[in-house]
Amino acid sequence: MSTNKVAIVTAAGRGMGAAIAKELAGHGYDLALMSPSGKSEELAVTLGGIGLTGSVTEPADLENLVEQTMARYGRIDGVVNHTGHPPKGSLLEIPDEDWHAGLDLVMLNVVRMARLVTPIMQKQGGGAIVNISTFAVFEPDPAFPVSVAMRAALASYVKLYSDEYAADNIRMNNLLPGFINSLPEKEEWRARIPMERYGTVEEIATTTRFLLSSDSGYITGQNITIDGGFTLV
């Protein structure tokens, strides 16, 4: 069994996921990484962790990730549920299959992971889960219809879960990034940000580490916006 903290990070091959993995590794975490591209396997070699190729939309891939993490480390202290982006489109023209794809990608991935890791965390006396969501949960933007609808459901789920398992010292929070430099910058979006810049993947990573750590031990069930002041609420 590892004597270090152990964390799972999904969609860890690039962007925010990779930055989070590097931040955690730099603070002594043993890691298990997964992404569909195979890049998490490459990153894991660099960071000395487990790297798997798989999708958060596939229950068998999530099960394999948790099983391999336990086989190697014997514990799971933190989980970062990070994903790609759901389909987009004009609201009434989005087909049913795209809505179902969004449900699998940004909502059921969290539900399925929680089923797998909650008994482990209960047995070991606690743990923390951070779901990377979006700033637009409470101010829905028509540019991201499937994403904001499904992540609004996730906002309710995090409260239900956190209330149920708080007494077991298991915490769950959603982190809601605004416009981050892992994506190409657009002037029309940047001009609306009070801080007058995109956020950095490193800022997302350090905030995620904080939410996994004991320094945030009294924070659970929250949707925490990190957007440079972009949203109004």
Accessible surface in RSA format (square Angstrom, percent):
REM  Atomic radii and reference values for relative SASA: ProtOr
REM  Chains: A
REM  Algorithm: Lee & Richards
REM  Probe-radius: 1.40
REM  Slices: 20
REM RES _ NUM      All-atoms   Total-Side   Main-Chain    Non-polar    All polar
REM                ABS   REL    ABS   REL    ABS   REL    ABS   REL    ABS   REL
RES MET A   1   166.02  86.0  94.31  62.4  71.71 170.7  74.69  63.5  91.33 121.0
RES SER A   2    20.30  17.2   4.08   5.5  16.21  37.3  13.53  28.8   6.77   9.5
RES THR A   3   141.73 100.8 101.32 102.7  40.40  96.3  83.09 111.6  58.64  88.6
RES ASN A   4    70.42  48.6  62.12  60.0   8.29  20.0   6.70  16.1  63.71  61.6
RES LYS A   5   118.90  58.0 115.04  70.6   3.85   9.2  69.30  62.4  49.60  52.8
RES VAL A   6     0.00   0.0   0.00   0.0   0.00   0.0   0.00   0.0   0.00   0.0
RES ALA A   7     0.00   0.0   0.00   0.0   0.00   0.0   0.00   0.0   0.00   0.0
RES ILE A   8     0.00   0.0   0.00   0.0   0.00   0.0   0.00   0.0   0.00   0.0
RES VAL A   9     0.00   0.0   0.00   0.0   0.00   0.0   0.00   0.0   0.00   0.0
RES THR A  10     0.34   0.2   0.34   0.3   0.00   0.0   0.18   0.2   0.16   0.2
RES ALA A  11    19.38  17.8  14.22  22.0   5.15  11.7  16.12  22.7   3.26   8.6
RES ALA A  12     0.00   0.0   0.00   0.0   0.00   0.0   0.00   0.0   0.00   0.0
RES GLY A  13    13.66  16.8   0.00   N/A  13.66  16.8   1.33   3.6  12.33  27.6
RES ARG A  14   167.11  70.2 161.05  82.1   6.06  14.4  46.08  63.0 121.03  73.4
RES GLY A  15    28.00  34.5   0.00   N/A  28.00  34.5  16.39  45.0  11.61  26.0
RES MET A  16    29.12  15.1  26.93  17.8   2.19   5.2  26.93  22.9   2.19   2.9
RES GLY A  17     0.00   0.0   0.00   N/A   0.00   0.0   0.00   0.0   0.00   0.0
RES ALA A  18     9.75   9.0   9.75  15.0   0.00   0.0   9.75  13.7   0.00   0.0
RES ALA A  19    12.51  11.5   5.80   9.0   6.71  15.3   9.62  13.5   2.90   7.7
RES ILE A  20     0.10   0.1   0.10   0.1   0.00   0.0   0.10   0.1   0.00   0.0
RES ALA A  21     0.00   0.0   0.00   0.0   0.00   0.0   0.00   0.0   0.00   0.0
RES LYS A  22   116.09  56.6 107.53  66.0   8.56  20.4  53.47  48.1  62.62  66.7
RES GLU A  23    33.26  19.1  27.06  20.5   6.20  14.8   7.04  13.6  26.22  21.4
RES LEU A  24     0.14   0.1   0.14   0.1   0.00   0.0   0.14   0.1   0.00   0.0
RES ALA A  25    27.68  25.4  10.14  15.6  17.54  39.9  10.55  14.9  17.12  45.4
RES GLY A  26    66.36  81.8   0.00   N/A  66.36  81.8  34.21  93.9  32.15  72.0
RES HIS A  27   100.87  55.1  71.21  49.5  29.66  75.9  59.54  61.4  41.33  48.1
RES GLY A  28    42.60  52.5   0.00   N/A  42.60  52.5  36.63 100.5   5.96  13.4
RES TYR A  29    26.01  12.1  15.96   9.1  10.05  26.1   9.50   7.1  16.52  20.4
RES ASP A  30    32.42  22.7  29.58  29.4   2.84   6.7   3.21   7.6  29.21  29.1
RES LEU A  31     3.22   1.8   1.89   1.4   1.33   3.3   1.89   1.3   1.33   3.6
RES ALA A  32     0.00   0.0   0.00   0.0   0.00   0.0   0.00   0.0   0.00   0.0
RES LEU A  33     0.21   0.1   0.21   0.2   0.00   0.0   0.21   0.1   0.00   0.0
RES MET A  34     2.29   1.2   2.19   1.4   0.10   0.2   0.67   0.6   1.62   2.2
RES SER A  35     4.51   3.8   3.59   4.8   0.92   2.1   4.51   9.6   0.00   0.0
RES PRO A  36    96.07  70.0  74.52  67.9  21.54  78.3  76.00  62.7  20.07 124.7
RES SER A  37    71.28  60.2  31.18  41.6  40.09  92.4  39.35  83.8  31.92  44.7
RES GLY A  38    17.66  21.8   0.00   N/A  17.66  21.8  14.23  39.0   3.43   7.7
RES LYS A  39    98.78  48.2  97.05  59.5   1.73   4.1  52.86  47.6  45.92  48.9
RES SER A  40     0.00   0.0   0.00   0.0   0.00   0.0   0.00   0.0   0.00   0.0
RES GLU A  41    75.62  43.4  73.15  55.3   2.47   5.9  17.67  34.2  57.95  47.3
RES GLU A  42   122.94  70.6 112.83  85.4  10.11  24.1  47.65  92.2  75.29  61.5
RES LEU A  43    20.59  11.5  16.19  11.6   4.40  11.1  20.09  14.1   0.50   1.3
RES ALA A  44     2.10   1.9   1.93   3.0   0.17   0.4   1.93   2.7   0.17   0.4
RES VAL A  45   126.27  83.1 103.58  93.8  22.68  54.7 110.13  95.7  16.14  43.8
RES THR A  46   109.65  78.0  76.08  77.1  33.57  80.0  57.37  77.1  52.28  79.0
RES LEU A  47    49.26  27.4  20.49  14.7  28.77  72.3  25.57  18.0  23.69  63.8
RES GLY A  48    50.81  62.7   0.00   N/A  50.81  62.7  34.99  96.0  15.82  35.4
RES GLY A  49    13.46  16.6   0.00   N/A  13.46  16.6   1.05   2.9  12.40  27.8
RES ILE A  50    14.62   8.3  11.45   8.5   3.18   7.7  14.62  10.5   0.00   0.0
RES GLY A  51    19.60  24.2   0.00   N/A  19.60  24.2   0.86   2.3  18.74  42.0
RES LEU A  52    24.63  13.7  23.80  17.0   0.83   2.1  24.63  17.3   0.00   0.0
RES THR A  53    72.51  51.6  44.36  45.0  28.15  67.1  41.84  56.2  30.66  46.4
RES GLY A  54     8.46  10.4   0.00   N/A   8.46  10.4   7.91  21.7   0.56   1.2
RES SER A  55    30.90  26.1  29.49  39.4   1.41   3.2  19.60  41.7  11.29  15.8
RES VAL A  56    12.17   8.0  10.42   9.4   1.75   4.2  10.42   9.1   1.75   4.7
RES THR A  57    40.26  28.6  32.29  32.7   7.96  19.0  20.18  27.1  20.07  30.3
RES GLU A  58    89.84  51.6  89.84  68.0   0.00   0.0  19.32  37.4  70.52  57.6
RES PRO A  59    56.65  41.3  56.19  51.2   0.45   1.6  56.37  46.5   0.27   1.7
RES ALA A  60    68.83  63.3  61.09  94.3   7.75  17.6  62.51  88.0   6.32  16.7
RES ASP A  61    41.18  28.8  39.73  39.5   1.45   3.4   2.05   4.8  39.13  39.0
RES LEU A  62     1.51   0.8   1.51   1.1   0.00   0.0   1.51   1.1   0.00   0.0
RES GLU A  63    78.27  44.9  77.85  58.9   0.43   1.0  13.02  25.2  65.25  53.3
RES ASN A  64    60.47  41.7  59.30  57.3   1.16   2.8  15.29  36.8  45.17  43.7
RES LEU A  65     0.08   0.0   0.01   0.0   0.07   0.2   0.01   0.0   0.07   0.2
RES VAL A  66     7.99   5.3   7.99   7.2   0.00   0.0   7.99   6.9   0.00   0.0
RES GLU A  67   111.99  64.3 104.09  78.7   7.90  18.8  43.88  84.9  68.11  55.6
RES GLN A  68    70.48  39.4  66.63  48.7   3.85   9.2  19.90  42.4  50.58  38.4
RES THR A  69     0.04   0.0   0.04   0.0   0.00   0.0   0.00   0.0   0.04   0.1
RES MET A  70    59.21  30.7  51.01  33.8   8.20  19.5  51.27  43.6   7.94  10.5
RES ALA A  71    92.44  85.0  48.88  75.4  43.56  99.1  61.69  86.9  30.75  81.5
RES ARG A  72   133.89  56.2 102.91  52.5  30.98  73.8  41.52  56.7  92.36  56.0
RES TYR A  73    12.43   5.8  12.27   7.0   0.17   0.4  12.11   9.1   0.32   0.4
RES GLY A  74    21.39  26.4   0.00   N/A  21.39  26.4  14.19  38.9   7.20  16.1
RES ARG A  75    53.96  22.7  53.90  27.5   0.06   0.2   4.21   5.7  49.76  30.2
RES ILE A  76     0.00   0.0   0.00   0.0   0.00   0.0   0.00   0.0   0.00   0.0
RES ASP A  77    13.02   9.1   9.05   9.0   3.98   9.4   6.04  14.2   6.99   7.0
RES GLY A  78     0.80   1.0   0.00   N/A   0.80   1.0   0.80   2.2   0.00   0.0
RES VAL A  79     0.00   0.0   0.00   0.0   0.00   0.0   0.00   0.0   0.00   0.0
RES VAL A  80     0.00   0.0   0.00   0.0   0.00   0.0   0.00   0.0   0.00   0.0
RES ASN A  81     5.11   3.5   2.58   2.5   2.52   6.1   0.05   0.1   5.06   4.9
RES HIS A  82    18.56  10.1  18.52  12.9   0.04   0.1  13.37  13.8   5.19   6.0
RES THR A  83    14.30  10.2   3.90   4.0  10.40  24.8   4.23   5.7  10.07  15.2
RES GLY A  84    37.41  46.1   0.00   N/A  37.41  46.1  31.94  87.7   5.47  12.3
RES HIS A  85   126.46  69.1  99.72  69.3  26.75  68.4  72.92  75.2  53.54  62.3
RES PRO A  86     6.66   4.9   1.18   1.1   5.49  19.9   1.25   1.0   5.41  33.6
RES PRO A  87    43.95  32.0  30.21  27.5  13.74  49.9  42.34  35.0   1.60  10.0
RES LYS A  88   124.50  60.7 100.89  61.9  23.62  56.2  55.83  50.2  68.68  73.2
RES GLY A  89    37.22  45.9   0.00   N/A  37.22  45.9  30.28  83.1   6.94  15.5
RES SER A  90    69.23  58.5  50.08  66.8  19.15  44.1  32.18  68.5  37.05  51.9
RES LEU A  91   110.87  61.7 101.46  72.6   9.42  23.7 101.46  71.3   9.42  25.3
RES LEU A  92   169.82  94.6 136.77  97.8  33.05  83.1 140.08  98.4  29.74  80.0
RES GLU A  93   137.86  79.1 111.76  84.5  26.10  62.1  45.30  87.6  92.55  75.6
RES ILE A  94    13.85   7.9   0.34   0.2  13.52  32.6   2.47   1.8  11.38  30.9
RES PRO A  95    55.89  40.7  45.17  41.2  10.72  39.0  55.89  46.1   0.00   0.0
RES ASP A  96   106.21  74.4 101.81 101.3   4.40  10.4  24.95  58.7  81.26  81.0
RES GLU A  97   116.62  67.0 107.65  81.4   8.97  21.4  55.72 107.8  60.90  49.7
RES ASP A  98    34.87  24.4  34.87  34.7   0.00   0.0   0.00   0.0  34.87  34.8
RES TRP A  99    64.66  25.9  64.33  31.1   0.34   0.8  54.25  28.9  10.41  16.9
RES HIS A 100   116.27  63.5 114.44  79.5   1.83   4.7  76.54  78.9  39.73  46.2
RES ALA A 101    43.87  40.3  34.53  53.3   9.34  21.2  41.69  58.7   2.18   5.8
RES GLY A 102     0.00   0.0   0.00   N/A   0.00   0.0   0.00   0.0   0.00   0.0
RES LEU A 103    58.36  32.5  58.36  41.8   0.00   0.0  58.36  41.0   0.00   0.0
RES ASP A 104    42.34  29.7  42.34  42.1   0.00   0.0   1.72   4.0  40.62  40.5
RES LEU A 105    32.21  17.9  32.21  23.0   0.00   0.0  32.21  22.6   0.00   0.0
RES VAL A 106     2.10   1.4   0.00   0.0   2.10   5.1   1.04   0.9   1.06   2.9
RES MET A 107    26.65  13.8  26.65  17.6   0.00   0.0  26.65  22.7   0.00   0.0
RES LEU A 108    45.17  25.2  45.17  32.3   0.00   0.0  45.17  31.7   0.00   0.0
RES ASN A 109     2.68   1.8   2.34   2.3   0.34   0.8   0.70   1.7   1.98   1.9
RES VAL A 110     2.13   1.4   1.94   1.8   0.18   0.4   1.94   1.7   0.18   0.5
RES VAL A 111    19.30  12.7  19.30  17.5   0.00   0.0  19.30  16.8   0.00   0.0
RES ARG A 112    48.50  20.4  47.07  24.0   1.43   3.4   9.01  12.3  39.48  23.9
RES MET A 113     0.20   0.1   0.20   0.1   0.00   0.0   0.20   0.2   0.00   0.0
RES ALA A 114     3.64   3.3   2.66   4.1   0.97   2.2   3.07   4.3   0.57   1.5
RES ARG A 115   160.30  67.3 139.05  70.9  21.25  50.6  67.32  92.0  92.98  56.3
RES LEU A 116    49.95  27.8  40.09  28.7   9.86  24.8  42.80  30.1   7.15  19.2
RES VAL A 117     0.00   0.0   0.00   0.0   0.00   0.0   0.00   0.0   0.00   0.0
RES THR A 118     9.04   6.4   9.04   9.2   0.00   0.0   8.41  11.3   0.63   0.9
RES PRO A 119    75.93  55.3  69.05  62.9   6.88  25.0  70.49  58.2   5.44  33.8
RES ILE A 120    31.43  17.9  27.11  20.2   4.32  10.4  30.63  22.1   0.80   2.2
RES MET A 121     0.00   0.0   0.00   0.0   0.00   0.0   0.00   0.0   0.00   0.0
RES GLN A 122    80.16  44.8  60.20  44.0  19.96  47.5  17.33  36.9  62.83  47.7
RES LYS A 123   192.41  93.9 155.71  95.5  36.70  87.4 108.93  98.0  83.48  88.9
RES GLN A 124    51.69  28.9  15.23  11.1  36.45  86.8  24.34  51.8  27.35  20.7
RES GLY A 125    45.75  56.4   0.00   N/A  45.75  56.4  32.86  90.2  12.90  28.9
RES GLY A 126     9.81  12.1   0.00   N/A   9.81  12.1   5.64  15.5   4.17   9.3
RES GLY A 127    14.72  18.2   0.00   N/A  14.72  18.2   9.63  26.4   5.09  11.4
RES ALA A 128     3.81   3.5   3.77   5.8   0.04   0.1   3.77   5.3   0.04   0.1
RES ILE A 129     1.83   1.0   1.16   0.9   0.67   1.6   1.16   0.8   0.67   1.8
RES VAL A 130     0.11   0.1   0.11   0.1   0.00   0.0   0.11   0.1   0.00   0.0
RES ASN A 131     0.85   0.6   0.85   0.8   0.00   0.0   0.85   2.1   0.00   0.0
RES ILE A 132     7.84   4.5   2.02   1.5   5.82  14.0   2.02   1.5   5.82  15.8
RES SER A 133     9.73   8.2   0.46   0.6   9.27  21.4   0.00   0.0   9.73  13.6
RES THR A 134    19.86  14.1  19.44  19.7   0.43   1.0  10.14  13.6   9.72  14.7
RES PHE A 135    15.01   7.5  12.04   7.5   2.97   7.7  12.04   7.3   2.97   8.5
RES ALA A 136     0.10   0.1   0.10   0.1   0.00   0.0   0.10   0.1   0.00   0.0
RES VAL A 137     6.37   4.2   0.62   0.6   5.75  13.9   0.62   0.5   5.75  15.6
RES PHE A 138   107.93  54.0  84.00  52.0  23.93  62.3  88.18  53.5  19.75  56.5
RES GLU A 139    52.80  30.3  42.55  32.2  10.25  24.4  30.88  59.7  21.92  17.9
RES PRO A 140    95.84  69.8  73.44  66.9  22.40  81.4  73.53  60.7  22.30 138.6
RES ASP A 141    23.95  16.8  21.05  21.0   2.90   6.9   4.24  10.0  19.71  19.7
RES PRO A 142   120.49  87.8  99.80  91.0  20.69  75.2 108.83  89.9  11.66  72.4
RES ALA A 143    44.71  41.1  28.18  43.5  16.54  37.6  39.85  56.1   4.86  12.9
RES PHE A 144    46.32  23.2  45.33  28.1   1.00   2.6  46.32  28.1   0.00   0.0
RES PRO A 145     9.20   6.7   4.33   3.9   4.88  17.7   7.60   6.3   1.61  10.0
RES VAL A 146     0.05   0.0   0.00   0.0   0.05   0.1   0.00   0.0   0.05   0.1
RES SER A 147    10.92   9.2  10.52  14.0   0.40   0.9   5.59  11.9   5.33   7.5
RES VAL A 148    11.06   7.3   9.67   8.8   1.39   3.3   9.67   8.4   1.38   3.8
RES ALA A 149    47.20  43.4  30.46  47.0  16.74  38.1  38.48  54.2   8.72  23.1
RES MET A 150    28.90  15.0  28.90  19.1   0.00   0.0  21.53  18.3   7.37   9.8
RES ARG A 151    12.61   5.3  12.46   6.3   0.16   0.4   0.00   0.0  12.61   7.6
RES ALA A 152    41.96  38.6  35.68  55.1   6.28  14.3  36.49  51.4   5.47  14.5
RES ALA A 153    42.96  39.5  31.19  48.1  11.77  26.8  39.97  56.3   2.98   7.9
RES LEU A 154     2.32   1.3   2.32   1.7   0.00   0.0   2.32   1.6   0.00   0.0
RES ALA A 155    11.17  10.3   6.79  10.5   4.37   9.9   7.08  10.0   4.09  10.8
RES SER A 156    69.26  58.5  61.51  82.1   7.75  17.9  33.07  70.4  36.19  50.7
RES TYR A 157    42.68  19.9  41.36  23.5   1.32   3.4  31.35  23.6  11.33  14.0
RES VAL A 158     0.01   0.0   0.01   0.0   0.00   0.0   0.01   0.0   0.00   0.0
RES LYS A 159   101.93  49.7 101.93  62.5   0.00   0.0  67.62  60.9  34.31  36.5
RES LEU A 160   127.10  70.8 120.00  85.8   7.10  17.9 121.65  85.4   5.45  14.7
RES TYR A 161    11.13   5.2   6.17   3.5   4.96  12.9  11.04   8.3   0.09   0.1
RES SER A 162     0.40   0.3   0.28   0.4   0.12   0.3   0.04   0.1   0.36   0.5
RES ASP A 163    88.51  62.0  62.91  62.6  25.60  60.5  29.76  70.0  58.75  58.6
RES GLU A 164   120.55  69.2  96.92  73.3  23.63  56.3  21.60  41.8  98.95  80.8
RES TYR A 165    58.86  27.5  58.86  33.5   0.00   0.0  18.25  13.7  40.61  50.1
RES ALA A 166    49.17  45.2  33.17  51.2  15.99  36.4  34.70  48.9  14.46  38.3
RES ALA A 167   107.65  99.0  63.75  98.4  43.90  99.9  76.57 107.8  31.08  82.3
RES ASP A 168    54.54  38.2  44.20  44.0  10.35  24.5   8.98  21.1  45.57  45.4
RES ASN A 169    90.51  62.4  84.55  81.7   5.96  14.4  23.00  55.4  67.51  65.3
RES ILE A 170     0.01   0.0   0.00   0.0   0.01   0.0   0.00   0.0   0.01   0.0
RES ARG A 171    19.66   8.3  19.53  10.0   0.14   0.3   7.95  10.9  11.72   7.1
RES MET A 172     0.28   0.1   0.28   0.2   0.00   0.0   0.28   0.2   0.00   0.0
RES ASN A 173     1.15   0.8   1.15   1.1   0.00   0.0   0.00   0.0   1.15   1.1
RES ASN A 174     0.59   0.4   0.59   0.6   0.00   0.0   0.00   0.0   0.59   0.6
RES LEU A 175     0.00   0.0   0.00   0.0   0.00   0.0   0.00   0.0   0.00   0.0
RES LEU A 176     0.58   0.3   0.58   0.4   0.00   0.0   0.58   0.4   0.00   0.0
RES PRO A 177     5.59   4.1   2.89   2.6   2.70   9.8   2.89   2.4   2.70  16.8
RES GLY A 178    11.05  13.6   0.00   N/A  11.05  13.6   0.00   0.0  11.05  24.7
RES PHE A 179    23.40  11.7  17.56  10.9   5.84  15.2  19.63  11.9   3.77  10.8
RES ILE A 180     7.93   4.5   6.55   4.9   1.37   3.3   6.55   4.7   1.37   3.7
RES ASN A 181    69.97  48.3  47.15  45.6  22.82  55.0  13.20  31.8  56.77  54.9
RES SER A 182    46.09  38.9  12.48  16.7  33.61  77.4  16.74  35.6  29.35  41.1
RES LEU A 183    88.55  49.3  84.23  60.3   4.33  10.9  85.84  60.3   2.71   7.3
RES PRO A 184   113.35  82.6  95.28  86.9  18.06  65.7 107.28  88.6   6.06  37.7
RES GLU A 185   100.33  57.6  69.39  52.5  30.94  73.7  29.06  56.2  71.27  58.2
RES LYS A 186   112.09  54.7 107.69  66.1   4.41  10.5  56.93  51.2  55.16  58.8
RES GLU A 187   104.44  60.0  94.50  71.5   9.94  23.7  66.88 129.4  37.56  30.7
RES GLU A 188   111.29  63.9  99.87  75.6  11.42  27.2  60.41 116.9  50.88  41.5
RES TRP A 189    40.25  16.2  40.25  19.5   0.00   0.0  27.72  14.8  12.54  20.3
RES ARG A 190    74.96  31.5  74.80  38.1   0.16   0.4  16.49  22.5  58.47  35.4
RES ALA A 191    72.02  66.2  36.13  55.8  35.90  81.7  43.22  60.9  28.80  76.3
RES ARG A 192   139.30  58.5 118.80  60.6  20.50  48.8  51.22  70.0  88.08  53.4
RES ILE A 193     5.01   2.8   2.57   1.9   2.43   5.9   2.91   2.1   2.10   5.7
RES PRO A 194    90.41  65.9  56.95  51.9  33.46 121.6  70.18  57.9  20.23 125.7
RES MET A 195   113.29  58.7  90.41  59.8  22.88  54.5  76.04  64.7  37.24  49.3
RES GLU A 196   126.20  72.5 116.02  87.8  10.19  24.3  30.36  58.7  95.84  78.2
RES ARG A 197    94.61  39.7  90.94  46.4   3.67   8.7  55.87  76.4  38.74  23.5
RES TYR A 198    10.65   5.0   4.38   2.5   6.27  16.3   2.30   1.7   8.35  10.3
RES GLY A 199    17.13  21.1   0.00   N/A  17.13  21.1  13.01  35.7   4.13   9.2
RES THR A 200    38.91  27.7  38.91  39.4   0.00   0.0  36.42  48.9   2.49   3.8
RES VAL A 201    21.48  14.1  21.48  19.4   0.00   0.0  21.48  18.7   0.00   0.0
RES GLU A 202   103.56  59.5 102.53  77.6   1.03   2.5  59.71 115.5  43.85  35.8
RES GLU A 203    61.77  35.5  60.28  45.6   1.49   3.6  34.17  66.1  27.60  22.5
RES ILE A 204     0.23   0.1   0.23   0.2   0.00   0.0   0.23   0.2   0.00   0.0
RES ALA A 205     1.70   1.6   1.55   2.4   0.15   0.3   1.55   2.2   0.15   0.4
RES THR A 206    57.61  41.0  54.03  54.8   3.58   8.5  41.16  55.3  16.45  24.9
RES THR A 207    33.67  23.9  29.64  30.1   4.03   9.6  19.59  26.3  14.08  21.3
RES THR A 208     0.00   0.0   0.00   0.0   0.00   0.0   0.00   0.0   0.00   0.0
RES ARG A 209    62.47  26.2  62.47  31.8   0.00   0.0   3.13   4.3  59.33  36.0
RES PHE A 210    81.31  40.7  79.57  49.3   1.74   4.5  81.31  49.3   0.00   0.0
RES LEU A 211     1.38   0.8   0.93   0.7   0.45   1.1   0.93   0.7   0.45   1.2
RES LEU A 212    15.20   8.5   0.59   0.4  14.61  36.7   0.59   0.4  14.61  39.3
RES SER A 213    24.68  20.9  19.96  26.6   4.72  10.9  23.88  50.9   0.79   1.1
RES SER A 214   106.37  89.9  77.95 104.0  28.42  65.5  52.82 112.5  53.55  75.0
RES ASP A 215   117.98  82.6  86.00  85.6  31.98  75.6  19.15  45.1  98.83  98.6
RES SER A 216     1.27   1.1   0.00   0.0   1.27   2.9   1.27   2.7   0.00   0.0
RES GLY A 217    41.00  50.6   0.00   N/A  41.00  50.6  21.24  58.3  19.76  44.3
RES TYR A 218   224.59 104.9 200.37 114.0  24.22  63.0 154.60 116.2  69.99  86.3
RES ILE A 219    50.60  28.8  47.95  35.7   2.65   6.4  50.60  36.4   0.00   0.0
RES THR A 220    36.78  26.2  29.70  30.1   7.09  16.9  29.70  39.9   7.09  10.7
RES GLY A 221     7.04   8.7   0.00   N/A   7.04   8.7   0.00   0.0   7.04  15.8
RES GLN A 222    82.09  45.9  81.04  59.2   1.05   2.5  15.54  33.1  66.54  50.5
RES ASN A 223    40.44  27.9  16.06  15.5  24.38  58.7   3.34   8.0  37.10  35.9
RES ILE A 224    51.80  29.5  48.23  35.9   3.56   8.6  51.80  37.3   0.00   0.0
RES THR A 225    53.10  37.8  26.08  26.4  27.02  64.4  14.74  19.8  38.35  58.0
RES ILE A 226    39.36  22.4  34.01  25.3   5.35  12.9  38.39  27.6   0.96   2.6
RES ASP A 227    18.21  12.8   7.67   7.6  10.54  24.9   6.01  14.1  12.19  12.2
RES GLY A 228    24.71  30.5   0.00   N/A  24.71  30.5  13.15  36.1  11.56  25.9
RES GLY A 229    43.19  53.3   0.00   N/A  43.19  53.3  29.08  79.8  14.11  31.6
RES PHE A 230    22.77  11.4   8.71   5.4  14.06  36.6   8.71   5.3  14.06  40.2
RES THR A 231    19.52  13.9   6.47   6.6  13.05  31.1   3.10   4.2  16.42  24.8
RES LEU A 232   164.83  91.8 130.34  93.2  34.49  86.7 134.41  94.4  30.42  81.9
RES VAL A 233   128.52  84.6  78.05  70.7  50.47 121.6 113.81  98.9  14.71  39.9
END  Absolute sums over single chains surface
CHAIN  1 A    10840.3       8444.2       2396.1       6186.7       4653.6
END  Absolute sums over all chains
TOTAL         10840.3       8444.2       2396.1       6186.7       4653.6
